[in-house]
Amino acid sequence: MKMEELTKGDGYKVPAAHHPFMRLGLEKLEAFHDEVTDLEATLADVVKLGGSEAEKKAGKLIKQLRMFEPSITMIGQIKSGKTSLVNAMVGRPDLLPADVNPWTSVVTSLHLNAPLPVDAPTATFQFFSQGEWDHLVENGGRIGELSARAGADEELEKVRVQIAEMRDKTKARLGRKFELLLGQKHSYAELNDDLVQRYVCMGDDFEDMEEEDQQGQFADITKSADLYLKADAIPMPLCLRDTPGVNDTFMMREQITINALRDSRICVVVLSAHQALTSMDMGLIRLIANVKSREVIIFVNRIDELSNPGEQVPEIRDSILQTLADNNGPEQPELIFGSAYWANIALSENLNDIVSESAEAMFNWAEASLDADTAGMESNELVWHLSGVPQLYRALSERIAEGPGAEVLSASRKRALNLVGGVRASNSMVSMRLDGEQAQVMPPHELMRHLETLETDNLKYLNDRLDIVFQQFGSRVDQSHKRFLDRALESLLQHLENNGEDEVWQYSPDGLRMLLRTSYQVMRRNVASACDQVFNSAAQDLADTYRSAFGVQVENFAITPPASPEIPAPVQLGKTIALDLQTSWWKGWWKRRKGYRAFASGFYDLIEAETAPIVDELKVRQAEDIRGMAERELRDFLAEQRGFLTDISEKSSVNVDDLEDIFGITAQQEREELFDYIFEELSDNVPAEA
């Protein structure tokens, strides 16, 4: 195709969400979905062999596979075009409002292709709780809290004035319902644009409008939105989580974004080509520095607004990588350049809608980036390719398939292997009895008592091991925290001795973050090691139970232990603290100190109070969450095996004539052959270290 044909409309009238070219870049996800489908078919074969108990367990496993919804969190600055990019990715250019009031702090989760019950809502909006609202309006949110702690009265008063203005507008808009709405949730059966505008987009002109038509009516108090929609181009469930920009005055969005990142394994950072990474983006760098580099993708948006993207993009790339290296950001993250504007133009019915300056930039970028592979593309498909969205989806597909997707498949195959083992052991018991052999069986009450003891012992074993890991982690974190405070205080005193009190002192807290991150990584490895040891021990205990309880020798029989839980990244380390904010209030704090002792004690108290919540988050909440994940994994594993063993116990006492009616006799050889086939099919796809 000639370059001048790019902006000519070619009569493409397919609805946006159904454009065939939207599948570009999703090949790895399609391959992953095929693997899931194959595993579901294998589980259906297990059902044929195992009766109602196997059907129940296989059905539960199939349901979990179908419910798997990898989550991708989109973060970035305000005005980076992040929301427009999300809209393009789902083929709905007008779905989410891109121009929202800076107050809006809604995390919007788009659940694509999620399997829902018939009567489930397709849109749910959660409001801030009373406590969350009070923290903002009474204490000034995070900035107010920090300013009050530092004694920055002038800054605190500015915060209070702005928040009071927002509070008054909100109460005027919502009236007496305001207090009742906090902490509530609104759900709707059908999703439409007016609904999204009412909860997500902030409007200011509410005069002479009917209440049900008010744009942005609830936007001030909406904390999160969950929207469920179909995306035909995407072959499986997927969640795109659009977060508010992080560079707001009150840092109310920072914790919201941190929580969203904690719930996702993959993060897309959206930057504007005009500003790439500036000092305003240091908060972004701090957040993504705590996520594995492989799981961070940087999408540089709005290249359609560059005068010469062919020459400017390499310069921007070098600048971003250098800034990340200078500020301890992710090492060599994947960078993709594109334009959400072009993507949404490609989804439109007429390419001639593109503005002339953007068209010129597109020609320039096409000359620099297109290759022979794009020669046969139609106009819309070519624009879609130039937008960078296919490259973004390709990067996401690879990370999903190789990361959480591979983990889910591995875990499901392990559980399927255990299901096959349990069904086969049950089948062997039936075969023995049909052949007239007498089986030595542990009495049911004794079996249950044995299994209860086994669960109690292994849970204690797990918690004892984790106690050691978390005690070591807590001690290491406390030491790192104290060393940081001591070094910072020493640096402050040296500054005062060398420069006096007139020159403002600065000190980066990045050293503390690095120490804590290293401690967390050590803890993560130790938790995995402890879980592997305990889970393997539990699996061996269960294998011994099969033999001692029933005396059945089964070919290819083993209990496969579950994998240790995936431990979330310590994204809380990216939280802004006082030393990150070298702004006017910090200078004000400095000028209010008189004498070295006042500086020393005031600084130590301030920074200790600022960093203590981060340290406690790692030592207490993260540790509790990790322990809970490990316990749930072990309990689920043991419960599943208890079901298998109970089933065998029941079949050991069923009348032989009834067994013949249930299983028959002549098909036994065929059953054994199918067992062997399924076992080999599953074993070939489970990693050797499992």
BELTAUR-V770391 format. One record per residue. PSI is psi in whole degrees, 0 to 359 (* if undefined). OMEGA is omega in degrees with one decimal (none if undefined). NEAR is the number of other C-alpha atoms within 12 Angstrom. Layout:
# BELTAUR-V770391
psi=PSI omega=OMEGA near=NEAR
psi=PSI omega=OMEGA near=NEAR
This chain:
# BELTAUR-V770391
psi=136 omega=178.2 near=22
psi=149 omega=-175.7 near=18
psi=325 omega=-176.5 near=25
psi=348 omega=179.6 near=17
psi=354 omega=-175.1 near=20
psi=319 omega=-172.8 near=36
psi=9 omega=178.9 near=34
psi=130 omega=176.4 near=25
psi=137 omega=-178.8 near=24
psi=23 omega=174.9 near=19
psi=19 omega=-177.6 near=15
psi=111 omega=-173.1 near=24
psi=10 omega=-178.5 near=18
psi=135 omega=176.3 near=19
psi=143 omega=-171.1 near=20
psi=311 omega=-173.4 near=33
psi=351 omega=-177.1 near=30
psi=12 omega=178.0 near=22
psi=126 omega=178.8 near=31
psi=324 omega=-176.1 near=26
psi=349 omega=178.1 near=32
psi=347 omega=177.4 near=41
psi=352 omega=179.2 near=31
psi=131 omega=178.4 near=32
psi=352 omega=-175.7 near=28
psi=15 omega=-174.9 near=33
psi=320 omega=-179.5 near=27
psi=324 omega=177.3 near=28
psi=323 omega=178.2 near=35
psi=320 omega=177.9 near=26
psi=320 omega=177.4 near=23
psi=317 omega=179.2 near=32
psi=323 omega=176.7 near=30
psi=320 omega=178.1 near=19
psi=320 omega=177.7 near=28
psi=317 omega=179.5 near=34
psi=319 omega=178.2 near=21
psi=319 omega=179.8 near=23
psi=322 omega=176.7 near=37
psi=321 omega=178.7 near=29
psi=321 omega=177.9 near=23
psi=319 omega=178.7 near=32
psi=326 omega=176.7 near=41
psi=326 omega=175.9 near=28
psi=323 omega=178.7 near=30
psi=322 omega=179.5 near=42
psi=321 omega=-179.8 near=31
psi=334 omega=-175.1 near=25
psi=338 omega=-166.0 near=38
psi=359 omega=178.4 near=35
psi=199 omega=-171.1 near=29
psi=322 omega=-179.2 near=18
psi=315 omega=178.3 near=30
psi=323 omega=179.1 near=36
psi=319 omega=180.0 near=25
psi=314 omega=-177.9 near=22
psi=319 omega=178.5 near=33
psi=321 omega=178.4 near=37
psi=320 omega=178.3 near=26
psi=319 omega=-179.6 near=23
psi=320 omega=177.4 near=35
psi=318 omega=178.9 near=31
psi=318 omega=179.1 near=23
psi=322 omega=177.4 near=22
psi=316 omega=-177.9 near=37
psi=334 omega=-179.9 near=29
psi=352 omega=-178.8 near=23
psi=122 omega=-175.1 near=30
psi=85 omega=178.0 near=34
psi=142 omega=-174.4 near=38
psi=138 omega=179.1 near=35
psi=121 omega=179.5 near=41
psi=128 omega=178.3 near=42
psi=123 omega=177.8 near=49
psi=160 omega=179.0 near=50
psi=179 omega=177.5 near=43
psi=158 omega=168.9 near=40
psi=140 omega=178.5 near=35
psi=19 omega=174.2 near=28
psi=353 omega=-179.0 near=39
psi=20 omega=-176.1 near=43
psi=314 omega=-177.8 near=43
psi=321 omega=176.2 near=46
psi=324 omega=178.0 near=36
psi=316 omega=178.1 near=48
psi=315 omega=178.8 near=44
psi=317 omega=179.8 near=34
psi=321 omega=-177.3 near=40
psi=330 omega=179.5 near=55
psi=4 omega=176.8 near=41
psi=23 omega=-179.5 near=38
psi=81 omega=-173.3 near=35
psi=332 omega=-175.5 near=29
psi=17 omega=-173.6 near=28
psi=301 omega=-178.2 near=32
psi=139 omega=178.7 near=41
psi=126 omega=-176.8 near=35
psi=332 omega=-178.4 near=32
psi=89 omega=-178.5 near=24
psi=156 omega=176.5 near=31
psi=142 omega=-178.9 near=25
psi=342 omega=178.9 near=29
psi=332 omega=-171.2 near=38
psi=127 omega=-174.7 near=39
psi=35 omega=-174.9 near=40
psi=130 omega=167.3 near=46
psi=117 omega=-176.8 near=43
psi=117 omega=179.8 near=43
psi=117 omega=176.9 near=41
psi=110 omega=180.0 near=41
psi=104 omega=-175.8 near=34
psi=126 omega=174.8 near=36
psi=23 omega=179.3 near=27
psi=130 omega=177.0 near=34
psi=122 omega=-175.6 near=24
psi=146 omega=170.6 near=21
psi=158 omega=-175.2 near=11
psi=320 omega=-175.0 near=9
psi=13 omega=-178.0 near=11
psi=146 omega=177.5 near=17
psi=154 omega=176.2 near=24
psi=358 omega=176.2 near=31
psi=127 omega=179.1 near=31
psi=133 omega=-178.4 near=31
psi=124 omega=-179.2 near=36
psi=130 omega=178.6 near=30
psi=156 omega=173.2 near=33
psi=147 omega=175.2 near=32
psi=168 omega=177.8 near=22
psi=318 omega=-179.7 near=20
psi=318 omega=179.2 near=16
psi=319 omega=179.5 near=23
psi=317 omega=179.9 near=28
psi=321 omega=179.9 near=21
psi=324 omega=-179.9 near=21
psi=307 omega=-170.0 near=31
psi=337 omega=179.7 near=31
psi=325 omega=-176.5 near=25
psi=357 omega=-179.4 near=27
psi=21 omega=178.5 near=34
psi=205 omega=-176.4 near=30
psi=317 omega=179.7 near=33
psi=318 omega=178.5 near=41
psi=317 omega=178.3 near=34
psi=315 omega=-178.5 near=31
psi=316 omega=-178.5 near=33
psi=319 omega=178.7 near=34
psi=319 omega=-179.3 near=29
psi=325 omega=-178.2 near=29
psi=355 omega=-178.3 near=36
psi=24 omega=-178.9 near=27
psi=77 omega=-171.8 near=29
psi=322 omega=-177.4 near=24
psi=315 omega=178.1 near=20
psi=318 omega=-178.4 near=29
psi=321 omega=-179.9 near=31
psi=321 omega=176.9 near=22
psi=316 omega=179.4 near=21
psi=314 omega=-176.9 near=33
psi=321 omega=-180.0 near=30
psi=314 omega=-178.8 near=19
psi=320 omega=-179.3 near=23
psi=322 omega=177.7 near=30
psi=321 omega=178.9 near=20
psi=315 omega=178.6 near=17
psi=318 omega=-178.6 near=27
psi=316 omega=-178.6 near=26
psi=319 omega=178.5 near=18
psi=319 omega=-178.4 near=26
psi=314 omega=-179.4 near=32
psi=324 omega=178.6 near=22
psi=323 omega=-178.0 near=20
psi=317 omega=-173.4 near=29
psi=344 omega=176.5 near=25
psi=217 omega=-174.5 near=17
psi=342 omega=-179.5 near=12
psi=344 omega=-170.9 near=16
psi=305 omega=-177.0 near=27
psi=324 omega=-178.0 near=22
psi=333 omega=-177.1 near=17
psi=328 omega=-176.9 near=27
psi=133 omega=-179.7 near=28
psi=356 omega=-177.2 near=22
psi=173 omega=179.1 near=22
psi=134 omega=175.6 near=24
psi=130 omega=-179.4 near=26
psi=147 omega=-177.1 near=24
psi=145 omega=-178.6 near=20
psi=328 omega=-177.2 near=19
psi=141 omega=-179.6 near=19
psi=132 omega=174.2 near=27
psi=168 omega=-174.4 near=20
psi=321 omega=-178.9 near=22
psi=324 omega=179.9 near=22
psi=313 omega=180.0 near=33
psi=317 omega=-179.5 near=41
psi=324 omega=-175.6 near=33
psi=327 omega=-174.4 near=34
psi=337 omega=-172.1 near=44
psi=324 omega=-174.2 near=48
psi=130 omega=-179.1 near=37
psi=125 omega=174.1 near=33
psi=160 omega=-177.2 near=29
psi=338 omega=-175.3 near=24
psi=101 omega=-177.6 near=15
psi=10 omega=-178.4 near=22
psi=141 omega=173.3 near=14
psi=34 omega=178.1 near=9
psi=144 omega=174.7 near=15
psi=145 omega=-174.4 near=12
psi=318 omega=-175.3 near=16
psi=348 omega=-179.0 near=17
psi=4 omega=-172.9 near=21
psi=117 omega=174.8 near=27
psi=133 omega=177.9 near=30
psi=19 omega=-174.5 near=37
psi=319 omega=-176.0 near=38
psi=9 omega=-170.7 near=47
psi=327 omega=-178.5 near=40
psi=321 omega=-171.0 near=43
psi=3 omega=179.5 near=46
psi=125 omega=-178.6 near=40
psi=319 omega=-177.8 near=41
psi=152 omega=176.5 near=40
psi=133 omega=175.3 near=43
psi=115 omega=-176.9 near=36
psi=134 omega=-176.5 near=41
psi=123 omega=-178.5 near=35
psi=161 omega=178.8 near=31
psi=144 omega=173.3 near=26
psi=94 omega=-170.8 near=31
psi=332 omega=-178.0 near=26
psi=334 omega=-176.0 near=30
psi=126 omega=-168.8 near=41
psi=2 omega=-174.0 near=29
psi=171 omega=174.6 near=37
psi=145 omega=-179.0 near=34
psi=143 omega=177.4 near=42
psi=122 omega=172.1 near=39
psi=119 omega=-175.5 near=46
psi=109 omega=-179.6 near=46
psi=118 omega=-178.0 near=47
psi=157 omega=175.2 near=45
psi=154 omega=176.0 near=46
psi=146 omega=-172.6 near=43
psi=349 omega=-175.3 near=44
psi=65 omega=177.3 near=30
psi=164 omega=-172.3 near=29
psi=325 omega=-169.8 near=27
psi=3 omega=-179.9 near=34
psi=23 omega=177.8 near=31
psi=336 omega=-177.7 near=39
psi=340 omega=-175.0 near=37
psi=310 omega=-179.1 near=38
psi=326 omega=176.7 near=35
psi=316 omega=179.5 near=36
psi=321 omega=177.5 near=42
psi=316 omega=179.5 near=38
psi=322 omega=178.4 near=28
psi=319 omega=178.2 near=36
psi=324 omega=-178.9 near=41
psi=331 omega=-176.8 near=31
psi=0 omega=-177.5 near=28
psi=151 omega=175.4 near=37
psi=338 omega=-173.6 near=40
psi=138 omega=-174.6 near=41
psi=131 omega=173.7 near=48
psi=119 omega=177.6 near=44
psi=119 omega=-178.6 near=52
psi=121 omega=179.0 near=46
psi=157 omega=173.3 near=43
psi=134 omega=179.8 near=36
psi=338 omega=-178.5 near=38
psi=330 omega=-175.3 near=26
psi=352 omega=177.7 near=26
psi=245 omega=176.7 near=39
psi=116 omega=179.8 near=35
psi=183 omega=178.4 near=23
psi=332 omega=178.0 near=21
psi=339 omega=-176.8 near=24
psi=6 omega=179.1 near=34
psi=328 omega=176.1 near=32
psi=320 omega=176.5 near=40
psi=315 omega=-178.7 near=46
psi=319 omega=179.1 near=43
psi=323 omega=-179.4 near=36
psi=311 omega=-174.0 near=43
psi=345 omega=178.0 near=45
psi=340 omega=-177.3 near=38
psi=3 omega=176.1 near=39
psi=145 omega=178.6 near=39
psi=137 omega=-177.2 near=30
psi=322 omega=-178.6 near=28
psi=335 omega=-175.0 near=27
psi=10 omega=177.3 near=36
psi=127 omega=174.5 near=40
psi=133 omega=178.3 near=39
psi=120 omega=177.3 near=46
psi=114 omega=179.0 near=45
psi=107 omega=-172.1 near=44
psi=170 omega=171.9 near=44
psi=31 omega=174.3 near=37
psi=347 omega=175.5 near=45
psi=344 omega=-179.5 near=41
psi=2 omega=176.4 near=32
psi=148 omega=-179.3 near=30
psi=328 omega=-177.8 near=23
psi=73 omega=-174.7 near=26
psi=329 omega=179.9 near=35
psi=321 omega=178.9 near=27
psi=327 omega=-173.5 near=20
psi=327 omega=-176.7 near=25
psi=313 omega=177.8 near=34
psi=324 omega=178.6 near=23
psi=318 omega=179.3 near=18
psi=319 omega=178.6 near=31
psi=311 omega=-179.5 near=29
psi=320 omega=-179.1 near=18
psi=317 omega=-179.4 near=21
psi=312 omega=-178.3 near=39
psi=322 omega=179.0 near=25
psi=318 omega=179.2 near=21
psi=318 omega=177.8 near=24
psi=317 omega=180.0 near=32
psi=321 omega=-178.3 near=18
psi=339 omega=-173.7 near=17
psi=28 omega=175.0 near=29
psi=36 omega=177.0 near=29
psi=183 omega=178.1 near=33
psi=142 omega=-179.3 near=32
psi=124 omega=176.3 near=27
psi=55 omega=175.3 near=23
psi=161 omega=178.2 near=29
psi=129 omega=177.8 near=29
psi=131 omega=177.7 near=35
psi=135 omega=-179.9 near=37
psi=138 omega=-179.2 near=41
psi=196 omega=-175.1 near=45
psi=115 omega=174.5 near=46
psi=329 omega=178.3 near=46
psi=313 omega=177.3 near=42
psi=320 omega=-179.2 near=47
psi=317 omega=-179.7 near=45
psi=330 omega=173.0 near=42
psi=319 omega=179.3 near=43
psi=330 omega=180.0 near=47
psi=350 omega=-177.6 near=42
psi=170 omega=-178.2 near=35
psi=341 omega=-173.9 near=24
psi=114 omega=179.7 near=24
psi=343 omega=179.9 near=33
psi=352 omega=177.8 near=25
psi=348 omega=-177.0 near=21
psi=140 omega=178.4 near=28
psi=152 omega=-170.5 near=17
psi=319 omega=-179.1 near=16
psi=322 omega=178.7 near=17
psi=323 omega=177.8 near=31
psi=319 omega=178.6 near=34
psi=317 omega=177.8 near=26
psi=323 omega=179.5 near=36
psi=316 omega=177.6 near=43
psi=315 omega=-178.7 near=31
psi=314 omega=-178.7 near=28
psi=325 omega=178.0 near=36
psi=317 omega=179.5 near=34
psi=325 omega=-176.0 near=22
psi=334 omega=-168.4 near=19
psi=339 omega=-175.5 near=24
psi=152 omega=177.3 near=25
psi=188 omega=-175.0 near=16
psi=335 omega=-176.8 near=11
psi=340 omega=-177.4 near=11
psi=5 omega=-172.1 near=23
psi=325 omega=-175.1 near=16
psi=10 omega=-175.7 near=14
psi=145 omega=172.0 near=24
psi=170 omega=-173.1 near=27
psi=306 omega=-177.5 near=34
psi=321 omega=-179.8 near=40
psi=322 omega=179.7 near=37
psi=318 omega=177.5 near=40
psi=319 omega=177.1 near=47
psi=317 omega=178.7 near=43
psi=316 omega=-178.9 near=43
psi=336 omega=-178.1 near=46
psi=341 omega=-179.6 near=44
psi=352 omega=-178.6 near=43
psi=318 omega=177.1 near=44
psi=320 omega=178.2 near=36
psi=323 omega=177.6 near=31
psi=315 omega=179.3 near=44
psi=327 omega=177.1 near=39
psi=316 omega=178.9 near=28
psi=317 omega=179.1 near=35
psi=317 omega=-179.2 near=43
psi=317 omega=179.3 near=38
psi=317 omega=-177.5 near=28
psi=324 omega=177.5 near=33
psi=312 omega=-176.6 near=40
psi=322 omega=-176.8 near=32
psi=343 omega=-177.9 near=24
psi=257 omega=-176.9 near=27
psi=327 omega=178.7 near=31
psi=313 omega=179.1 near=36
psi=323 omega=179.7 near=29
psi=319 omega=179.4 near=29
psi=316 omega=179.1 near=35
psi=316 omega=179.6 near=37
psi=313 omega=180.0 near=34
psi=320 omega=-179.5 near=33
psi=322 omega=178.8 near=40
psi=323 omega=176.2 near=40
psi=315 omega=179.1 near=36
psi=323 omega=177.8 near=43
psi=321 omega=176.0 near=49
psi=318 omega=178.1 near=41
psi=324 omega=176.8 near=42
psi=315 omega=178.0 near=48
psi=317 omega=179.4 near=51
psi=316 omega=179.9 near=42
psi=317 omega=179.0 near=46
psi=321 omega=-178.4 near=44
psi=321 omega=177.1 near=41
psi=319 omega=177.4 near=42
psi=318 omega=179.6 near=38
psi=322 omega=179.1 near=40
psi=321 omega=176.7 near=36
psi=316 omega=178.6 near=39
psi=316 omega=-178.8 near=39
psi=315 omega=179.3 near=33
psi=315 omega=-175.8 near=26
psi=325 omega=177.2 near=29
psi=332 omega=177.7 near=28
psi=0 omega=177.2 near=19
psi=7 omega=179.6 near=15
psi=150 omega=178.9 near=16
psi=121 omega=-178.9 near=18
psi=136 omega=175.1 near=27
psi=110 omega=-171.0 near=19
psi=136 omega=174.5 near=27
psi=132 omega=179.5 near=27
psi=145 omega=-175.9 near=21
psi=316 omega=-177.9 near=22
psi=325 omega=177.9 near=15
psi=322 omega=177.7 near=17
psi=314 omega=-179.6 near=27
psi=319 omega=178.4 near=23
psi=320 omega=178.5 near=18
psi=317 omega=-178.3 near=25
psi=324 omega=176.8 near=33
psi=318 omega=177.8 near=20
psi=318 omega=179.8 near=19
psi=317 omega=179.9 near=30
psi=315 omega=-179.9 near=31
psi=315 omega=-177.8 near=19
psi=317 omega=-177.2 near=22
psi=325 omega=175.2 near=33
psi=321 omega=176.5 near=31
psi=317 omega=178.2 near=19
psi=315 omega=179.6 near=26
psi=311 omega=-176.8 near=37
psi=326 omega=175.6 near=28
psi=316 omega=179.2 near=20
psi=318 omega=-179.5 near=28
psi=327 omega=176.1 near=35
psi=316 omega=179.6 near=23
psi=315 omega=-178.8 near=19
psi=314 omega=-175.6 near=31
psi=329 omega=174.9 near=34
psi=316 omega=177.5 near=22
psi=318 omega=179.8 near=23
psi=312 omega=-179.9 near=34
psi=319 omega=179.1 near=29
psi=318 omega=-179.7 near=22
psi=320 omega=179.0 near=26
psi=316 omega=179.7 near=35
psi=319 omega=178.7 near=27
psi=317 omega=179.2 near=19
psi=319 omega=-180.0 near=28
psi=313 omega=-178.5 near=36
psi=318 omega=179.6 near=23
psi=319 omega=179.7 near=20
psi=312 omega=-179.1 near=28
psi=319 omega=179.4 near=32
psi=317 omega=-179.6 near=22
psi=318 omega=179.8 near=21
psi=318 omega=179.5 near=30
psi=319 omega=177.8 near=29
psi=320 omega=178.1 near=21
psi=320 omega=178.5 near=23
psi=314 omega=-178.6 near=32
psi=320 omega=177.3 near=26
psi=320 omega=177.9 near=18
psi=315 omega=-179.4 near=22
psi=320 omega=179.3 near=26
psi=321 omega=-175.0 near=17
psi=328 omega=-171.6 near=13
psi=351 omega=-178.0 near=15
psi=192 omega=-173.1 near=20
psi=355 omega=-175.2 near=26
psi=334 omega=-179.1 near=18
psi=124 omega=-176.9 near=15
psi=131 omega=-178.9 near=24
psi=143 omega=176.9 near=29
psi=147 omega=-178.7 near=22
psi=127 omega=-176.3 near=27
psi=135 omega=176.6 near=27
psi=8 omega=-177.1 near=34
psi=329 omega=178.4 near=31
psi=320 omega=177.7 near=23
psi=316 omega=-179.4 near=34
psi=319 omega=-179.8 near=36
psi=318 omega=178.6 near=26
psi=316 omega=-179.6 near=26
psi=322 omega=179.3 near=40
psi=320 omega=177.7 near=34
psi=317 omega=177.9 near=22
psi=321 omega=-179.8 near=32
psi=319 omega=178.8 near=38
psi=320 omega=176.9 near=26
psi=315 omega=178.2 near=22
psi=317 omega=-179.2 near=37
psi=316 omega=178.6 near=31
psi=319 omega=-178.5 near=22
psi=323 omega=176.4 near=26
psi=315 omega=179.3 near=38
psi=317 omega=179.3 near=29
psi=317 omega=179.5 near=22
psi=315 omega=-179.7 near=32
psi=316 omega=179.7 near=39
psi=317 omega=-178.8 near=29
psi=314 omega=-178.8 near=24
psi=316 omega=-178.6 near=36
psi=321 omega=176.9 near=39
psi=320 omega=178.2 near=30
psi=317 omega=178.9 near=27
psi=319 omega=179.0 near=36
psi=320 omega=178.4 near=35
psi=320 omega=176.6 near=23
psi=319 omega=-179.4 near=28
psi=320 omega=177.2 near=38
psi=319 omega=177.0 near=34
psi=325 omega=179.8 near=23
psi=318 omega=177.4 near=35
psi=315 omega=-176.7 near=39
psi=316 omega=-176.4 near=25
psi=330 omega=-176.8 near=21
psi=329 omega=-172.7 near=32
psi=345 omega=179.1 near=34
psi=25 omega=-177.5 near=25
psi=124 omega=176.5 near=35
psi=115 omega=-174.7 near=24
psi=131 omega=177.8 near=27
psi=144 omega=178.8 near=18
psi=36 omega=-178.0 near=23
psi=129 omega=174.7 near=31
psi=155 omega=175.2 near=32
psi=121 omega=-178.5 near=36
psi=119 omega=-178.7 near=40
psi=152 omega=176.4 near=39
psi=163 omega=175.7 near=43
psi=154 omega=175.4 near=36
psi=149 omega=-176.1 near=33
psi=149 omega=176.1 near=29
psi=120 omega=-175.1 near=27
psi=128 omega=-176.9 near=34
psi=155 omega=178.4 near=32
psi=150 omega=-179.2 near=37
psi=62 omega=-173.7 near=42
psi=341 omega=178.7 near=40
psi=338 omega=178.5 near=40
psi=342 omega=179.4 near=45
psi=358 omega=-178.4 near=39
psi=136 omega=179.7 near=41
psi=134 omega=174.1 near=39
psi=175 omega=-170.9 near=37
psi=318 omega=-175.4 near=36
psi=344 omega=176.8 near=31
psi=340 omega=-171.9 near=27
psi=84 omega=178.6 near=27
psi=65 omega=-175.7 near=23
psi=192 omega=-171.9 near=21
psi=323 omega=-176.7 near=18
psi=327 omega=177.9 near=31
psi=319 omega=176.8 near=33
psi=323 omega=177.5 near=26
psi=318 omega=177.3 near=21
psi=317 omega=-178.2 near=33
psi=315 omega=-176.2 near=31
psi=338 omega=-179.5 near=22
psi=351 omega=178.9 near=22
psi=145 omega=176.9 near=25
psi=113 omega=178.7 near=17
psi=148 omega=-176.1 near=18
psi=321 omega=-177.6 near=23
psi=320 omega=179.1 near=16
psi=320 omega=176.3 near=21
psi=310 omega=-174.2 near=33
psi=309 omega=-177.2 near=29
psi=321 omega=179.7 near=21
psi=316 omega=179.2 near=24
psi=312 omega=-176.3 near=35
psi=314 omega=-179.4 near=31
psi=318 omega=-178.5 near=21
psi=308 omega=-175.2 near=30
psi=326 omega=176.5 near=35
psi=317 omega=179.1 near=32
psi=326 omega=179.5 near=23
psi=319 omega=-174.6 near=31
psi=339 omega=-177.8 near=36
psi=318 omega=179.1 near=27
psi=325 omega=178.9 near=21
psi=316 omega=179.0 near=31
psi=315 omega=179.5 near=37
psi=324 omega=177.9 near=25
psi=316 omega=-179.7 near=23
psi=313 omega=-173.9 near=37
psi=324 omega=-172.1 near=33
psi=293 omega=-173.0 near=20
psi=311 omega=-178.9 near=20
psi=317 omega=-179.9 near=30
psi=318 omega=178.9 near=32
psi=318 omega=179.4 near=20
psi=317 omega=-179.1 near=22
psi=318 omega=177.9 near=35
psi=317 omega=179.3 near=34
psi=319 omega=178.5 near=20
psi=316 omega=-179.2 near=26
psi=317 omega=179.5 near=35
psi=317 omega=-179.9 near=34
psi=320 omega=179.8 near=21
psi=316 omega=-179.1 near=30
psi=316 omega=-179.5 near=38
psi=316 omega=179.6 near=29
psi=318 omega=179.4 near=21
psi=313 omega=-178.5 near=36
psi=322 omega=179.1 near=38
psi=319 omega=178.9 near=23
psi=315 omega=179.8 near=34
psi=326 omega=177.2 near=45
psi=322 omega=178.0 near=32
psi=318 omega=178.7 near=27
psi=312 omega=-176.1 near=39
psi=321 omega=177.6 near=42
psi=321 omega=178.7 near=34
psi=317 omega=178.8 near=34
psi=319 omega=-180.0 near=42
psi=318 omega=179.6 near=34
psi=320 omega=-178.7 near=24
psi=338 omega=179.1 near=36
psi=344 omega=-178.0 near=35
psi=0 omega=178.3 near=24
psi=141 omega=177.3 near=19
psi=139 omega=-176.6 near=16
psi=321 omega=178.8 near=24
psi=322 omega=178.0 near=18
psi=324 omega=177.0 near=17
psi=320 omega=178.9 near=26
psi=322 omega=178.9 near=21
psi=322 omega=-177.0 near=14
psi=313 omega=-169.9 near=20
psi=335 omega=-172.6 near=28
psi=176 omega=-177.9 near=21
psi=319 omega=-170.9 near=22
psi=336 omega=-175.6 near=14
psi=4 omega=-173.5 near=17
psi=319 omega=-179.4 near=22
psi=319 omega=178.4 near=17
psi=322 omega=179.3 near=16
psi=317 omega=179.9 near=27
psi=319 omega=179.0 near=26
psi=320 omega=178.6 near=17
psi=323 omega=175.2 near=26
psi=312 omega=-178.8 near=38
psi=318 omega=-178.9 near=25
psi=312 omega=-178.4 near=20
psi=318 omega=-179.9 near=36
psi=314 omega=-180.0 near=34
psi=320 omega=-179.7 near=20
psi=316 omega=-179.0 near=25
psi=318 omega=-177.4 near=36
psi=324 omega=-178.1 near=30
psi=338 omega=-175.5 near=16
psi=5 omega=176.3 near=26
psi=128 omega=-179.6 near=28
psi=146 omega=-176.1 near=17
psi=325 omega=-177.0 near=11
psi=350 omega=179.1 near=14
psi=* omega=none near=25
